[in-house]
């Protein structure tokens, strides 16, 4: 799982392909990340989200 730069949840299809499960996660795919604090300083910077998605997240 990861988030996009516009703070939406993204779930890798590899969960289903490799582990034959993921139903609990897929219901969150595309949803806004609601639990972030209202302060801008508490939200992740786009550059860090982009780095994570390019270097860690496996779609």
C-alpha positions as CSV (number, residue, x, y, z in Angstrom):
1,X,0.0,0.0,0.0
2,X,1.0,3.6,-0.6
3,X,-0.5,7.0,-1.0
4,X,-0.5,9.2,-4.1
5,X,0.7,12.8,-4.2
6,X,-2.9,13.9,-4.0
7,X,-3.2,11.8,-0.8
8,X,-5.3,8.9,-2.0
9,X,-4.8,5.3,-1.0
10,X,-3.2,3.0,-3.6
11,X,-3.1,-0.7,-3.2
12,X,-0.8,-2.9,-5.2
13,X,-2.4,-5.6,-7.3
14,X,0.5,-7.8,-6.3
15,X,-1.2,-8.4,-3.0
16,X,-3.8,-10.5,-4.8
17,X,-1.4,-12.0,-7.3
18,X,1.3,-13.0,-4.8
19,X,-0.6,-13.7,-1.7
20,X,-4.1,-14.4,-3.0
21,X,-5.8,-12.0,-0.6
22,X,-6.2,-8.3,-0.1
23,X,-9.9,-7.8,0.0
24,X,-9.5,-5.9,3.3
25,X,-7.2,-3.5,1.5
26,X,-8.9,-3.0,-1.9
27,X,-11.9,-1.4,-0.4
28,X,-9.7,1.6,0.5
29,X,-8.1,1.9,-3.0
30,X,-8.7,5.4,-4.4
31,X,-10.1,6.8,-1.2
32,X,-8.9,10.0,0.4
33,X,-6.5,9.7,3.3
34,X,-8.8,11.1,6.0
35,X,-6.7,10.8,9.1
36,X,-4.1,13.4,8.2
37,X,-3.8,16.4,10.5
38,X,-5.2,19.6,9.2
39,X,-1.9,21.4,9.5
40,X,0.2,21.4,6.3
41,X,3.4,20.7,8.3
42,X,1.9,17.3,9.4
43,X,1.3,16.1,5.8
44,X,3.9,14.3,3.8
45,X,5.8,16.3,1.2
46,X,5.1,15.3,-2.4
47,X,8.8,14.6,-3.1
48,X,8.9,12.0,-0.3
49,X,5.7,10.4,-1.5
50,X,7.1,10.3,-5.1
51,X,10.4,8.8,-3.9
52,X,8.5,6.1,-1.9
53,X,6.3,5.3,-4.9
54,X,9.3,5.1,-7.3
55,X,11.7,3.2,-5.0
56,X,9.7,1.2,-2.5
57,X,6.1,0.6,-3.7
58,X,5.7,-2.3,-6.0
59,X,2.5,-2.0,-8.1
